[in-house]
Amino acid sequence: MKLSICAIASEVVPFAKTGGLADVASALSRQLTVRGHDVRLFVPFYAQIKREKLDAARVESLRGLSIVTGRHEYQVDIWRARLPGAGTPAGSSTNVYLVESDALYARPTLYTSDADEHRRFLVLTRAALECCRRMNFRPHIVHSHDWHAAFAPLWLRSTYGHDPVFAGTRSVLTIHNIGYQGEFAASDVADLDLGTDLYLLHQDDLKAGRIIALKQGILHADAVTTVSPTYAREITTPRYGLGMEQALASRGHAVHGILNGVDYEEWDPRRDHYLPIHFGPQELTKKADLKRNFLLRENLRPVQGRVPLFGIVSRLTPQKGFDLLIDTLPKLLQNHDVRLAIVGSGDKKYETFFRGLADRHRAHAMFFAGYDEALAHWIEAASDVFLMPSQYEPCGLNQMYSLRYGTIPIVRRTGGLADSVVHFDPATGEGTGIVFNDFDASAMSWALETALQWYAKPELWERIVQNAMRQDFSWETQANEYLKLFAGLLQVDAAALIEGNAANKATG
């Protein structure tokens, strides 16, 4: 069976990215296309997308599409591009539909705090559904990513509930980070164009003067997924649910945790196009060569003997646990001969801390404020240890990238970190990283000291590295979990769906 899938996301690699959502929306769509499914992915045509480098064509049959939200009317154009690298042997690839509106998307940043922020993504979602209607594209699944597309399940029940194009369509909402919920004032309820279906909204929220996009998606989607099994359990609790725990608990078995996959076409030390030296599990001397090159490249003091390089690639936010590093990294650099490489941007508090740390330890630490894709790959590949002590982590991708590069992650036992990194046991030789439980400085110090002790033992460290590099978090594996979910919603045989499309992939 060939599935027709309409996917809606606020960002998609390589067109627009601020975080892991963009990676997942792209990689999952590409993998499902490779399996033989017809995936049509909708994303805003932001001003930041470099048009001169984009092989996109305006869809003439959709020119001047009118999208009405309450008292507001927007004329949008639709451009079609292809998702790079998505080709099957037969030459097909994922269609990406870029929704163009200067009034909504020609702004300095992808996301804003403007009064019409909610309408920017209501229009994206309505445009996606309207395009399906105009193209007579009958999706088996409408897959909404995060709050930006969370009204699609509600509209499939109301506005589009009797439209033959969506007869039999099932809706899936994926929560990438429950901290982003898309709240706006109840006074803007007319923007939803629900008419007599207004009762479908969460009435207590309306009385409280608010509408929360993510909550509506949770309540009305046929299935809700989040990006790791542990996070799926955590967000049903007050500590991690951030106000969504009751809505999630009310959905029971409709909530699923599916660990994100990794795009090993982009993240593999054997063929990483950002690196001058490639290596595999049996070529770790080349990883050491890459580390030497990196230290020279960043004007850090060359190492003599076994001196570990600690790496960080991250958004600099409280979620990522950097308060623990404020308490521990200065002591690490003061008391031990180590190197530290950091790339990231975010809260000024953390940028100031890391910049000051690098200034005080110029020969031992470097900090790049911002995001640089090439530098991110260099740090993943050249580092010995990767620091990711998150307060909470829906899934996380960098710890999985690190494992593939033989860069041992230090993580806290939460969310996707708990599902992807196993604490190493020297007695058995099993495990892939260093995992601590408590969110406090003493636990962080224990993890750093443990890394130093194990790194000082070459044979033990190589065992951890070999274990790490054998892990497989590929989308080839994780896409099957989505196919099983889709099959259950559509009441078709999952095994036949997976096997049949595996054959499509093999034969083209």
Secondary structure, DSSP 8 states (H G I E B T S, - for coil): ---EEEEE-S-BTTTB-SSHHHHHHHHHHHHHHHTT-EEEEEEE--TTS-GGG---EE-GGGTTEEEEETTEEEEEEEEEEE-TT---TT----EEEEEE-HHHH-SSSSS---TTHHHHHHHHHHHHHHHHHHHT---SEEEEETGGGTTHHHHHHTTTTT-GGGTT-EEEEEES-TT---EEEGGGGGGG--GGGGGGS-HHHHHTTEEEHHHHHHHH-SEEEES-HHHHHHTTSHHHHTT-HHHHHHHGGGEEE----B-TTTS-TTT-TT-SS---TT-HHHHHHHHHHHHHHTT-----SS--EEEEEEEESGGGTHHHHHHHHHHHHHHS--EEEEEEEE-HHHHHHHHHHHHHTTTTEEEEES--HHHHHHHHHH-SEEEE--S--SS-SHHHHHHHTT-EEEEESSHHHHHH--B-BTTTTB-SBEEE-S-SHHHHHHHHHHHHHHHTSHHHHHHHHHHHHT---BHHHHHHHHHHHHHHHHT--HHHHHHHHHHHHHH-
